[in-house]
């Protein structure tokens, strides 16, 4: 069985803790090379995960003719540069979310480069590969809680004491919206099956201008709403609640990496706890992307259907917060 040979740009924690183990576990993938501008880090990273090669220059990794695909976990401000360079080198690209930390225009440039060079580009929203996420979508579609009326999504944690954390750097396109608010937007769009019509958002900003927390209301067709709270300076919470005309479903730890996720279904004042199927979300993401390369299967998360609408909403949220207005989307 042919396997996709992966390269990693940078030695980010997300790569070490989640994505590289997922590549190693995936049946259709193998870790081939890693790159870091720090030679000691690159060498130790390669040794730890038995990568065939390591590089101290990202461009040298991209020039390796044996490499099929790359994963980009670099700071948000570097996504555009290295995705375009990877596309030019003929490498398929799985890029961490948000695809662009600035605006949708950057994402359009990245996608154009991928198309011009006939390579795949996908934004890495790993949670979308969790079996229970699809189960929740089906339950809503099947009318278990009647007509879906509201989504409440909270994604928070506190890194306010980590002054060197890249999420707190405006220069690196950090901030709560780019780091975790994007998840709350994504799940709202996915469950409603459309883009919101209007957006109202508020920011709490640090002295350097980076957003530390935000609260948004997204208004969808048929008078449906998503109320979102995302923060990198608040007590940790990653919960989701969907409210319908005939009941509600709460999912504690929705965005967390739990092994025992469950749904709390409330109908007619009675609550039922439903155990749900969980899976290795990063491995499933890697396998799906590699399968698209190997067998020309459709990408599960496409730029046009998923990334563009998400970034459009995020751009509107920035505009709403900074201009103190409600923003209408086309």
Phi and psi restraints in degrees (value plus and minus 20) as a CYANA .aco file:
   2 UNK   PHI     -89.4   -49.4
   2 UNK   PSI     120.6   160.6
   3 UNK   PHI    -139.2   -99.2
   3 UNK   PSI     124.8   164.8
   4 UNK   PHI     -96.1   -56.1
   4 UNK   PSI     110.2   150.2
   5 UNK   PHI    -111.7   -71.7
   5 UNK   PSI      99.1   139.1
   6 UNK   PHI    -120.8   -80.8
   6 UNK   PSI     125.4   165.4
   7 UNK   PHI    -141.8  -101.8
   7 UNK   PSI     128.6   168.6
   8 UNK   PHI    -137.8   -97.8
   8 UNK   PSI     105.7   145.7
   9 UNK   PHI    -112.4   -72.4
   9 UNK   PSI      85.8   125.8
  10 UNK   PHI      75.4   115.4
  10 UNK   PSI     142.9   182.9
  11 UNK   PHI    -136.9   -96.9
  11 UNK   PSI      28.1    68.1
  12 UNK   PHI     -85.4   -45.4
  12 UNK   PSI     134.9   174.9
  13 UNK   PHI     -79.2   -39.2
  13 UNK   PSI     -58.0   -18.0
  14 UNK   PHI     -82.7   -42.7
  14 UNK   PSI     -53.5   -13.5
  15 UNK   PHI     -88.8   -48.8
  15 UNK   PSI     -66.1   -26.1
  16 UNK   PHI     -87.2   -47.2
  16 UNK   PSI     -64.6   -24.6
  17 UNK   PHI    -102.3   -62.3
  17 UNK   PSI     -49.0    -9.0
  18 UNK   PHI    -147.9  -107.9
  18 UNK   PSI     -73.0   -33.0
  19 UNK   PHI     -97.0   -57.0
  19 UNK   PSI     -64.1   -24.1
  20 UNK   PHI     -83.1   -43.1
  20 UNK   PSI     -66.9   -26.9
  21 UNK   PHI     -77.0   -37.0
  21 UNK   PSI     -53.5   -13.5
  22 UNK   PHI     -88.2   -48.2
  22 UNK   PSI     -60.9   -20.9
  23 UNK   PHI     -82.2   -42.2
  23 UNK   PSI     -63.9   -23.9
  24 UNK   PHI     -83.8   -43.8
  24 UNK   PSI     -57.2   -17.2
  25 UNK   PHI     -98.2   -58.2
  25 UNK   PSI     -44.2    -4.2
  26 UNK   PHI     -88.5   -48.5
  26 UNK   PSI     116.1   156.1
  27 UNK   PHI     -89.3   -49.3
  27 UNK   PSI     -45.5    -5.5
  28 UNK   PHI    -129.3   -89.3
  28 UNK   PSI       0.1    40.1
  29 UNK   PHI    -161.6  -121.6
  29 UNK   PSI     138.1   178.1
  30 UNK   PHI    -167.5  -127.5
  30 UNK   PSI     126.1   166.1
  31 UNK   PHI     -99.3   -59.3
  31 UNK   PSI     100.4   140.4
  32 UNK   PHI    -126.3   -86.3
  32 UNK   PSI     -64.3   -24.3
  33 UNK   PHI    -170.9  -130.9
  33 UNK   PSI     132.1   172.1
  34 UNK   PHI    -149.5  -109.5
  34 UNK   PSI     136.3   176.3
  35 UNK   PHI    -157.8  -117.8
  35 UNK   PSI     117.2   157.2
  36 UNK   PHI    -169.4  -129.4
  36 UNK   PSI     124.9   164.9
  37 UNK   PHI     -92.0   -52.0
  37 UNK   PSI     -31.9     8.1
  38 UNK   PHI    -117.2   -77.2
  38 UNK   PSI      90.9   130.9
  39 UNK   PHI     -81.1   -41.1
  39 UNK   PSI     -61.9   -21.9
  40 UNK   PHI     -81.3   -41.3
  40 UNK   PSI     -63.8   -23.8
  41 UNK   PHI     -86.3   -46.3
  41 UNK   PSI     -63.1   -23.1
  42 UNK   PHI     -81.7   -41.7
  42 UNK   PSI     -65.1   -25.1
  43 UNK   PHI     -85.9   -45.9
  43 UNK   PSI     -63.9   -23.9
  44 UNK   PHI     -89.3   -49.3
  44 UNK   PSI     -55.5   -15.5
  45 UNK   PHI     -82.6   -42.6
  45 UNK   PSI     -66.0   -26.0
  46 UNK   PHI     -83.5   -43.5
  46 UNK   PSI     -61.1   -21.1
  47 UNK   PHI     -86.8   -46.8
  47 UNK   PSI     -62.0   -22.0
  48 UNK   PHI     -80.7   -40.7
  48 UNK   PSI     -57.5   -17.5
  49 UNK   PHI    -130.6   -90.6
  49 UNK   PSI      -7.5    32.5
  50 UNK   PHI      37.4    77.4
  50 UNK   PSI      20.0    60.0
  51 UNK   PHI     -93.3   -53.3
  51 UNK   PSI     123.7   163.7
  52 UNK   PHI     -86.7   -46.7
  52 UNK   PSI     -53.5   -13.5
  53 UNK   PHI    -160.1  -120.1
  53 UNK   PSI     137.7   177.7
  54 UNK   PHI    -157.5  -117.5
  54 UNK   PSI     131.9   171.9
  55 UNK   PHI    -152.3  -112.3
  55 UNK   PSI     131.4   171.4
  56 UNK   PHI    -125.2   -85.2
  56 UNK   PSI     -11.3    28.7
  57 UNK   PHI    -160.4  -120.4
  57 UNK   PSI     107.2   147.2
  58 UNK   PHI     -80.1   -40.1
  58 UNK   PSI     -58.8   -18.8
  59 UNK   PHI     -83.5   -43.5
  59 UNK   PSI     -55.9   -15.9
  60 UNK   PHI     -86.6   -46.6
  60 UNK   PSI     -58.1   -18.1
  61 UNK   PHI     -82.5   -42.5
  61 UNK   PSI     -64.7   -24.7
  62 UNK   PHI     -84.3   -44.3
  62 UNK   PSI     -46.4    -6.4
  63 UNK   PHI     -99.2   -59.2
  63 UNK   PSI     -29.9    10.1
  64 UNK   PHI     -88.0   -48.0
  64 UNK   PSI      97.8   137.8
  65 UNK   PHI     -91.5   -51.5
  65 UNK   PSI     -37.3     2.7
  66 UNK   PHI    -105.9   -65.9
  66 UNK   PSI     -27.7    12.3
  67 UNK   PHI    -104.5   -64.5
  67 UNK   PSI     114.9   154.9
  68 UNK   PHI    -119.8   -79.8
  68 UNK   PSI     -64.1   -24.1
  69 UNK   PHI    -162.5  -122.5
  69 UNK   PSI     134.6   174.6
  70 UNK   PHI    -147.4  -107.4
  70 UNK   PSI     133.6   173.6
  71 UNK   PHI    -134.2   -94.2
  71 UNK   PSI     110.3   150.3
  72 UNK   PHI    -131.5   -91.5
  72 UNK   PSI      83.9   123.9
  73 UNK   PHI    -127.2   -87.2
  73 UNK   PSI       3.3    43.3
  74 UNK   PHI     -89.4   -49.4
  74 UNK   PSI     144.7   184.7
  75 UNK   PHI     -71.7   -31.7
  75 UNK   PSI     129.6   169.6
  76 UNK   PHI     -74.8   -34.8
  76 UNK   PSI     -54.9   -14.9
  77 UNK   PHI     -90.2   -50.2
  77 UNK   PSI     -30.6     9.4
  78 UNK   PHI    -122.3   -82.3
  78 UNK   PSI     -24.4    15.6
  79 UNK   PHI     -79.1   -39.1
  79 UNK   PSI     -70.0   -30.0
  80 UNK   PHI     -79.1   -39.1
  80 UNK   PSI     -71.5   -31.5
  81 UNK   PHI     -76.5   -36.5
  81 UNK   PSI     -69.6   -29.6
  82 UNK   PHI    -103.7   -63.7
  82 UNK   PSI     -42.9    -2.9
  83 UNK   PHI     -88.6   -48.6
  83 UNK   PSI     -62.3   -22.3
  84 UNK   PHI     -86.1   -46.1
  84 UNK   PSI     -60.9   -20.9
  85 UNK   PHI     -87.0   -47.0
  85 UNK   PSI     -57.8   -17.8
  86 UNK   PHI     -85.9   -45.9
  86 UNK   PSI     -61.1   -21.1
  87 UNK   PHI     -82.1   -42.1
  87 UNK   PSI     -62.8   -22.8
  88 UNK   PHI     -82.7   -42.7
  88 UNK   PSI     -48.6    -8.6
  89 UNK   PHI    -105.6   -65.6
  89 UNK   PSI     -19.2    20.8
  90 UNK   PHI      59.7    99.7
  90 UNK   PSI       3.5    43.5
  91 UNK   PHI    -121.4   -81.4
  91 UNK   PSI     118.0   158.0
  92 UNK   PHI     -91.6   -51.6
  92 UNK   PSI     128.9   168.9
  93 UNK   PHI    -150.2  -110.2
  93 UNK   PSI     101.4   141.4
  94 UNK   PHI    -127.7   -87.7
  94 UNK   PSI      93.6   133.6
  95 UNK   PHI    -134.2   -94.2
  95 UNK   PSI     115.7   155.7
  96 UNK   PHI     -79.2   -39.2
  96 UNK   PSI     131.9   171.9
  97 UNK   PHI     -96.1   -56.1
  97 UNK   PSI     133.6   173.6
  98 UNK   PHI     -93.2   -53.2
  98 UNK   PSI     129.4   169.4
  99 UNK   PHI     -74.9   -34.9
  99 UNK   PSI     -63.1   -23.1
 100 UNK   PHI    -145.6  -105.6
 100 UNK   PSI     114.7   154.7
 101 UNK   PHI    -109.0   -69.0
 101 UNK   PSI     -19.7    20.3
 102 UNK   PHI    -127.9   -87.9
 102 UNK   PSI     -77.6   -37.6
 103 UNK   PHI    -188.6  -148.6
 103 UNK   PSI     153.1   193.1
 104 UNK   PHI     -89.3   -49.3
 104 UNK   PSI     -46.0    -6.0
 105 UNK   PHI     -79.9   -39.9
 105 UNK   PSI     -62.8   -22.8
 106 UNK   PHI     -80.4   -40.4
 106 UNK   PSI     -62.5   -22.5
 107 UNK   PHI     -82.5   -42.5
 107 UNK   PSI     -58.2   -18.2
 108 UNK   PHI     -83.1   -43.1
 108 UNK   PSI     -58.2   -18.2
 109 UNK   PHI     -87.1   -47.1
 109 UNK   PSI     -58.9   -18.9
 110 UNK   PHI     -86.2   -46.2
 110 UNK   PSI     -63.7   -23.7
 111 UNK   PHI     -87.4   -47.4
 111 UNK   PSI     -57.6   -17.6
 112 UNK   PHI     -81.5   -41.5
 112 UNK   PSI     -60.8   -20.8
 113 UNK   PHI     -84.2   -44.2
 113 UNK   PSI     -60.3   -20.3
 114 UNK   PHI     -84.1   -44.1
 114 UNK   PSI     -63.5   -23.5
 115 UNK   PHI     -86.1   -46.1
 115 UNK   PSI     -61.9   -21.9
 116 UNK   PHI     -82.0   -42.0
 116 UNK   PSI     -50.5   -10.5
 117 UNK   PHI    -125.4   -85.4
 117 UNK   PSI      -9.8    30.2
 118 UNK   PHI      35.8    75.8
 118 UNK   PSI      25.6    65.6
 119 UNK   PHI    -143.3  -103.3
 119 UNK   PSI     139.2   179.2
 120 UNK   PHI    -107.1   -67.1
 120 UNK   PSI     125.5   165.5
 121 UNK   PHI    -154.6  -114.6
 121 UNK   PSI     107.7   147.7
 122 UNK   PHI    -159.5  -119.5
 122 UNK   PSI     121.4   161.4
 123 UNK   PHI    -106.0   -66.0
 123 UNK   PSI     115.0   155.0
 124 UNK   PHI    -109.5   -69.5
 124 UNK   PSI      64.0   104.0
 125 UNK   PHI    -119.9   -79.9
 125 UNK   PSI      66.0   106.0
 126 UNK   PHI     -81.9   -41.9
 126 UNK   PSI     -53.4   -13.4
 127 UNK   PHI     -83.3   -43.3
 127 UNK   PSI     -43.2    -3.2
 128 UNK   PHI     -86.6   -46.6
 128 UNK   PSI     -32.2     7.8
 129 UNK   PHI    -115.8   -75.8
 129 UNK   PSI     -21.2    18.8
 130 UNK   PHI     -89.4   -49.4
 130 UNK   PSI     109.2   149.2
 131 UNK   PHI     -76.0   -36.0
 131 UNK   PSI     -56.3   -16.3
 132 UNK   PHI     -92.2   -52.2
 132 UNK   PSI     -39.7     0.3
 133 UNK   PHI     -88.5   -48.5
 133 UNK   PSI     -64.0   -24.0
 134 UNK   PHI     -86.7   -46.7
 134 UNK   PSI     -54.6   -14.6
 135 UNK   PHI     -83.5   -43.5
 135 UNK   PSI     -61.8   -21.8
 136 UNK   PHI     -83.3   -43.3
 136 UNK   PSI     -63.9   -23.9
 137 UNK   PHI     -78.5   -38.5
 137 UNK   PSI     -63.2   -23.2
 138 UNK   PHI     -87.0   -47.0
 138 UNK   PSI     -60.4   -20.4
 139 UNK   PHI     -82.0   -42.0
 139 UNK   PSI     -59.5   -19.5
 140 UNK   PHI     -86.4   -46.4
 140 UNK   PSI     -65.4   -25.4
 141 UNK   PHI     -82.7   -42.7
 141 UNK   PSI     -53.2   -13.2
 142 UNK   PHI     -99.5   -59.5
 142 UNK   PSI     -22.9    17.1
 143 UNK   PHI      58.7    98.7
 143 UNK   PSI       4.3    44.3
 144 UNK   PHI     -79.1   -39.1
 144 UNK   PSI     -55.0   -15.0
 145 UNK   PHI    -132.8   -92.8
 145 UNK   PSI       2.0    42.0
 146 UNK   PHI      57.3    97.3
 146 UNK   PSI    -167.3  -127.3
 147 UNK   PHI    -101.0   -61.0
 147 UNK   PSI     107.7   147.7
 148 UNK   PHI     -85.9   -45.9
 148 UNK   PSI     104.9   144.9
 149 UNK   PHI    -132.7   -92.7
 149 UNK   PSI     -58.1   -18.1
 150 UNK   PHI    -167.3  -127.3
 150 UNK   PSI     126.0   166.0
 151 UNK   PHI    -141.0  -101.0
 151 UNK   PSI     112.1   152.1
 152 UNK   PHI    -137.2   -97.2
 152 UNK   PSI     101.2   141.2
 153 UNK   PHI    -150.0  -110.0
 153 UNK   PSI     103.6   143.6
 154 UNK   PHI    -139.0   -99.0
 154 UNK   PSI     109.9   149.9
 155 UNK   PHI    -159.1  -119.1
 155 UNK   PSI      87.3   127.3
 156 UNK   PHI    -161.8  -121.8
 156 UNK   PSI     132.8   172.8
 157 UNK   PHI    -179.8  -139.8
 157 UNK   PSI     154.6   194.6
 158 UNK   PHI    -144.7  -104.7
 158 UNK   PSI      93.3   133.3
 159 UNK   PHI    -142.9  -102.9
 159 UNK   PSI       2.2    42.2
 160 UNK   PHI     -82.1   -42.1
 160 UNK   PSI     -40.4    -0.4
 161 UNK   PHI    -112.4   -72.4
 161 UNK   PSI     -21.7    18.3
 162 UNK   PHI    -117.8   -77.8
 162 UNK   PSI      58.8    98.8
 163 UNK   PHI     -82.9   -42.9
 163 UNK   PSI     -41.5    -1.5
 164 UNK   PHI    -116.5   -76.5
 164 UNK   PSI     -13.6    26.4
 165 UNK   PHI     -90.6   -50.6
 165 UNK   PSI     111.3   151.3
 166 UNK   PHI     -83.2   -43.2
 166 UNK   PSI     -41.9    -1.9
 167 UNK   PHI     -85.7   -45.7
 167 UNK   PSI     -39.9     0.1
 168 UNK   PHI    -115.4   -75.4
 168 UNK   PSI     -13.6    26.4
 169 UNK   PHI    -122.6   -82.6
 169 UNK   PSI      99.9   139.9
 170 UNK   PHI     -91.2   -51.2
 170 UNK   PSI     -54.0   -14.0
 171 UNK   PHI     -79.6   -39.6
 171 UNK   PSI     -54.4   -14.4
 172 UNK   PHI    -112.3   -72.3
 172 UNK   PSI      -7.5    32.5
 173 UNK   PHI      40.1    80.1
 173 UNK   PSI      22.4    62.4
 174 UNK   PHI    -101.0   -61.0
 174 UNK   PSI    -180.2  -140.2
 175 UNK   PHI      93.4   133.4
 175 UNK   PSI     140.5   180.5
 176 UNK   PHI     -86.3   -46.3
 176 UNK   PSI     -60.7   -20.7
 177 UNK   PHI     -83.4   -43.4
 177 UNK   PSI     -68.2   -28.2
 178 UNK   PHI     -85.5   -45.5
 178 UNK   PSI     -56.3   -16.3
 179 UNK   PHI    -101.7   -61.7
 179 UNK   PSI     -66.9   -26.9
 180 UNK   PHI    -152.4  -112.4
 180 UNK   PSI     -44.1    -4.1
 181 UNK   PHI     -80.1   -40.1
 181 UNK   PSI     -51.0   -11.0
 182 UNK   PHI     -79.5   -39.5
 182 UNK   PSI     -52.1   -12.1
 183 UNK   PHI     -85.8   -45.8
 183 UNK   PSI     -63.1   -23.1
 184 UNK   PHI     -86.7   -46.7
 184 UNK   PSI     -55.4   -15.4
 185 UNK   PHI     -86.0   -46.0
 185 UNK   PSI     -65.1   -25.1
 186 UNK   PHI     -81.6   -41.6
 186 UNK   PSI     -66.2   -26.2
 187 UNK   PHI     -88.9   -48.9
 187 UNK   PSI     -52.6   -12.6
 188 UNK   PHI     -85.1   -45.1
 188 UNK   PSI     -65.7   -25.7
 189 UNK   PHI     -82.8   -42.8
 189 UNK   PSI     -62.5   -22.5
 190 UNK   PHI     -84.0   -44.0
 190 UNK   PSI     -66.7   -26.7
 191 UNK   PHI     -93.5   -53.5
 191 UNK   PSI     -55.4   -15.4
 192 UNK   PHI     -99.8   -59.8
 192 UNK   PSI     -40.7    -0.7
 193 UNK   PHI      54.8    94.8
 193 UNK   PSI       3.1    43.1
 194 UNK   PHI    -183.8  -143.8
 194 UNK   PSI     154.1   194.1
 195 UNK   PHI    -110.6   -70.6
 195 UNK   PSI     124.4   164.4
 196 UNK   PHI     -86.8   -46.8
 196 UNK   PSI     139.2   179.2
 197 UNK   PHI    -109.2   -69.2
 197 UNK   PSI     -53.5   -13.5
 198 UNK   PHI    -162.0  -122.0
 198 UNK   PSI     134.0   174.0
 199 UNK   PHI    -156.7  -116.7
 199 UNK   PSI     113.7   153.7
 200 UNK   PHI    -148.2  -108.2
 200 UNK   PSI     108.9   148.9
 201 UNK   PHI    -163.5  -123.5
 201 UNK   PSI     128.3   168.3
 202 UNK   PHI    -149.9  -109.9
 202 UNK   PSI     121.6   161.6
 203 UNK   PHI    -133.8   -93.8
 203 UNK   PSI     126.6   166.6
 204 UNK   PHI    -125.3   -85.3
 204 UNK   PSI     101.1   141.1
 205 UNK   PHI    -133.3   -93.3
 205 UNK   PSI     127.8   167.8
 206 UNK   PHI     -99.1   -59.1
 206 UNK   PSI     153.1   193.1
 207 UNK   PHI     -81.0   -41.0
 207 UNK   PSI     -50.2   -10.2
 208 UNK   PHI    -103.2   -63.2
 208 UNK   PSI     -19.8    20.2
 209 UNK   PHI      74.2   114.2
 209 UNK   PSI     -24.9    15.1
 210 UNK   PHI     -96.0   -56.0
 210 UNK   PSI     120.9   160.9
 211 UNK   PHI     -99.5   -59.5
 211 UNK   PSI     104.5   144.5
 212 UNK   PHI    -111.1   -71.1
 212 UNK   PSI     -51.0   -11.0
 213 UNK   PHI    -176.2  -136.2
 213 UNK   PSI     142.1   182.1
 214 UNK   PHI    -174.7  -134.7
 214 UNK   PSI     132.3   172.3
 215 UNK   PHI    -152.4  -112.4
 215 UNK   PSI     106.8   146.8
 216 UNK   PHI    -153.4  -113.4
 216 UNK   PSI     128.1   168.1
 217 UNK   PHI    -138.0   -98.0
 217 UNK   PSI     104.5   144.5
 218 UNK   PHI    -126.9   -86.9
 218 UNK   PSI     107.3   147.3
 219 UNK   PHI    -123.8   -83.8
 219 UNK   PSI      99.4   139.4
 220 UNK   PHI    -124.4   -84.4
 220 UNK   PSI     152.9   192.9
 221 UNK   PHI     -80.8   -40.8
 221 UNK   PSI     138.8   178.8
 222 UNK   PHI      41.1    81.1
 222 UNK   PSI      11.4    51.4
 223 UNK   PHI      35.4    75.4
 223 UNK   PSI      29.3    69.3
 224 UNK   PHI    -131.4   -91.4
 224 UNK   PSI     131.9   171.9
 225 UNK   PHI    -154.4  -114.4
 225 UNK   PSI     131.8   171.8
 226 UNK   PHI    -145.2  -105.2
 226 UNK   PSI     107.6   147.6
 227 UNK   PHI    -132.6   -92.6
 227 UNK   PSI      99.5   139.5
 228 UNK   PHI    -139.8   -99.8
 228 UNK   PSI     119.9   159.9
 229 UNK   PHI    -153.8  -113.8
 229 UNK   PSI     107.9   147.9
 230 UNK   PHI    -158.5  -118.5
 230 UNK   PSI     118.8   158.8
 231 UNK   PHI    -178.7  -138.7
 231 UNK   PSI     124.5   164.5
 232 UNK   PHI    -133.7   -93.7
 232 UNK   PSI      -3.8    36.2
 233 UNK   PHI    -158.1  -118.1
 233 UNK   PSI      14.2    54.2
 234 UNK   PHI    -149.8  -109.8
 234 UNK   PSI     146.0   186.0
 235 UNK   PHI     -77.4   -37.4
 235 UNK   PSI     118.4   158.4
 236 UNK   PHI     -82.7   -42.7
 236 UNK   PSI     108.0   148.0
 237 UNK   PHI    -176.3  -136.3
 237 UNK   PSI     114.1   154.1
 238 UNK   PHI    -157.1  -117.1
 238 UNK   PSI      40.0    80.0
 239 UNK   PHI    -128.9   -88.9
 239 UNK   PSI     134.6   174.6
 240 UNK   PHI    -152.1  -112.1
 240 UNK   PSI     121.4   161.4
 241 UNK   PHI    -157.0  -117.0
 241 UNK   PSI     112.8   152.8
 242 UNK   PHI    -136.4   -96.4
 242 UNK   PSI     111.4   151.4
 243 UNK   PHI    -138.3   -98.3
 243 UNK   PSI     106.0   146.0
 244 UNK   PHI    -134.6   -94.6
 244 UNK   PSI    -196.9  -156.9
 245 UNK   PHI     -93.0   -53.0
 245 UNK   PSI     -35.4     4.6
 246 UNK   PHI    -149.3  -109.3
 246 UNK   PSI     -13.5    26.5
 247 UNK   PHI     148.2   188.2
 247 UNK   PSI    -195.6  -155.6
 248 UNK   PHI    -164.2  -124.2
 248 UNK   PSI     139.0   179.0
 249 UNK   PHI    -151.8  -111.8
 249 UNK   PSI     103.8   143.8
 250 UNK   PHI    -124.1   -84.1
 250 UNK   PSI     120.5   160.5
 251 UNK   PHI    -146.5  -106.5
 251 UNK   PSI      72.4   112.4
 252 UNK   PHI     -82.8   -42.8
 252 UNK   PSI     119.3   159.3
 253 UNK   PHI      44.9    84.9
 253 UNK   PSI      12.6    52.6
 254 UNK   PHI     -76.9   -36.9
 254 UNK   PSI     -63.4   -23.4
 255 UNK   PHI    -112.7   -72.7
 255 UNK   PSI     -15.5    24.5
 256 UNK   PHI    -109.2   -69.2
 256 UNK   PSI     146.0   186.0
 257 UNK   PHI    -115.4   -75.4
 257 UNK   PSI      54.2    94.2
 258 UNK   PHI    -121.4   -81.4
 258 UNK   PSI     133.6   173.6
 259 UNK   PHI    -118.5   -78.5
 259 UNK   PSI     -28.7    11.3
 260 UNK   PHI    -151.1  -111.1
 260 UNK   PSI      24.9    64.9
 261 UNK   PHI     -81.2   -41.2
 261 UNK   PSI     132.2   172.2
 262 UNK   PHI    -171.9  -131.9
 262 UNK   PSI     141.6   181.6
 263 UNK   PHI    -126.0   -86.0
 263 UNK   PSI     121.6   161.6
 264 UNK   PHI    -128.9   -88.9
 264 UNK   PSI      86.6   126.6
 265 UNK   PHI    -119.3   -79.3
 265 UNK   PSI     103.3   143.3
 266 UNK   PHI    -136.5   -96.5
 266 UNK   PSI      96.1   136.1
 267 UNK   PHI    -158.7  -118.7
 267 UNK   PSI     112.5   152.5
 268 UNK   PHI      36.9    76.9
 268 UNK   PSI      13.5    53.5
 269 UNK   PHI      59.1    99.1
 269 UNK   PSI     -15.6    24.4
 270 UNK   PHI    -134.4   -94.4
 270 UNK   PSI     112.1   152.1
 271 UNK   PHI    -123.4   -83.4
 271 UNK   PSI     113.3   153.3
 272 UNK   PHI    -141.2  -101.2
 272 UNK   PSI     112.9   152.9
 273 UNK   PHI    -115.7   -75.7
 273 UNK   PSI     101.2   141.2
 274 UNK   PHI    -135.6   -95.6
 274 UNK   PSI      97.6   137.6
 275 UNK   PHI     -89.6   -49.6
 275 UNK   PSI     122.0   162.0
 276 UNK   PHI    -147.6  -107.6
 276 UNK   PSI     141.0   181.0
 277 UNK   PHI     -99.7   -59.7
 277 UNK   PSI     110.4   150.4
 278 UNK   PHI    -135.0   -95.0
 278 UNK   PSI     140.6   180.6
 279 UNK   PHI    -170.1  -130.1
 279 UNK   PSI     151.0   191.0
 280 UNK   PHI     -95.0   -55.0
 280 UNK   PSI      66.2   106.2
 281 UNK   PHI     -77.9   -37.9
 281 UNK   PSI     -59.1   -19.1
 282 UNK   PHI     -88.8   -48.8
 282 UNK   PSI     -61.3   -21.3
 283 UNK   PHI     -82.9   -42.9
 283 UNK   PSI     -62.8   -22.8
 284 UNK   PHI     -83.5   -43.5
 284 UNK   PSI     -56.2   -16.2
 285 UNK   PHI     -84.9   -44.9
 285 UNK   PSI     -67.7   -27.7
 286 UNK   PHI     -81.4   -41.4
 286 UNK   PSI     -65.6   -25.6
 287 UNK   PHI     -83.7   -43.7
 287 UNK   PSI     -59.0   -19.0
 288 UNK   PHI     -86.6   -46.6
 288 UNK   PSI     -61.5   -21.5
 289 UNK   PHI     -87.5   -47.5
 289 UNK   PSI     -64.6   -24.6
 290 UNK   PHI     -83.7   -43.7
 290 UNK   PSI     -57.3   -17.3
 291 UNK   PHI     -84.1   -44.1
 291 UNK   PSI     -57.1   -17.1
 292 UNK   PHI     -83.6   -43.6
 292 UNK   PSI     -55.8   -15.8
 293 UNK   PHI     -90.9   -50.9
 293 UNK   PSI     -67.8   -27.8
 294 UNK   PHI     -93.3   -53.3
 294 UNK   PSI     -59.0   -19.0
 295 UNK   PHI    -140.8  -100.8
 295 UNK   PSI     -13.1    26.9
 296 UNK   PHI      39.2    79.2
 296 UNK   PSI      11.4    51.4
 297 UNK   PHI     -96.7   -56.7
 297 UNK   PSI     133.7   173.7
 298 UNK   PHI     -82.5   -42.5
 298 UNK   PSI     120.9   160.9
 299 UNK   PHI     -85.8   -45.8
 299 UNK   PSI     113.9   153.9
 300 UNK   PHI     -90.1   -50.1
 300 UNK   PSI     -47.8    -7.8
 301 UNK   PHI    -146.3  -106.3
 301 UNK   PSI      83.0   123.0
 302 UNK   PHI    -113.7   -73.7
 302 UNK   PSI     136.4   176.4
 303 UNK   PHI     -83.9   -43.9
 303 UNK   PSI     -64.9   -24.9
 304 UNK   PHI     -89.4   -49.4
 304 UNK   PSI     -61.1   -21.1
 305 UNK   PHI    -106.7   -66.7
 305 UNK   PSI     -44.8    -4.8
 306 UNK   PHI    -135.9   -95.9
 306 UNK   PSI     -74.4   -34.4
 307 UNK   PHI     -89.9   -49.9
 307 UNK   PSI     -69.0   -29.0
 308 UNK   PHI     -77.1   -37.1
 308 UNK   PSI     -71.9   -31.9
 309 UNK   PHI     -81.1   -41.1
 309 UNK   PSI     -57.6   -17.6
 310 UNK   PHI     -83.7   -43.7
 310 UNK   PSI     -65.8   -25.8
 311 UNK   PHI     -88.2   -48.2
 311 UNK   PSI     -53.2   -13.2
 312 UNK   PHI     -82.8   -42.8
 312 UNK   PSI     -62.7   -22.7
 313 UNK   PHI     -85.6   -45.6
 313 UNK   PSI     -62.8   -22.8
 314 UNK   PHI     -83.9   -43.9
 314 UNK   PSI     -60.3   -20.3
 315 UNK   PHI     -79.9   -39.9
 315 UNK   PSI     -61.6   -21.6
 316 UNK   PHI     -86.0   -46.0
 316 UNK   PSI     -55.8   -15.8
 317 UNK   PHI     -85.8   -45.8
 317 UNK   PSI     -60.7   -20.7
 318 UNK   PHI     -82.2   -42.2
 318 UNK   PSI     -65.6   -25.6
 319 UNK   PHI     -82.5   -42.5
 319 UNK   PSI     -62.7   -22.7
 320 UNK   PHI     -80.9   -40.9
 320 UNK   PSI     -66.4   -26.4
 321 UNK   PHI     -87.6   -47.6
 321 UNK   PSI     -62.8   -22.8
 322 UNK   PHI    -101.8   -61.8
 322 UNK   PSI     -44.9    -4.9
 323 UNK   PHI    -125.5   -85.5
 323 UNK   PSI     -22.0    18.0
 324 UNK   PHI      34.6    74.6
 324 UNK   PSI      33.4    73.4
 325 UNK   PHI    -157.9  -117.9
 325 UNK   PSI     142.4   182.4
 326 UNK   PHI    -107.4   -67.4
 326 UNK   PSI     110.1   150.1
 327 UNK   PHI    -126.3   -86.3
 327 UNK   PSI     108.2   148.2
 328 UNK   PHI    -112.3   -72.3
 328 UNK   PSI     116.8   156.8
 329 UNK   PHI    -121.7   -81.7
 329 UNK   PSI     125.8   165.8
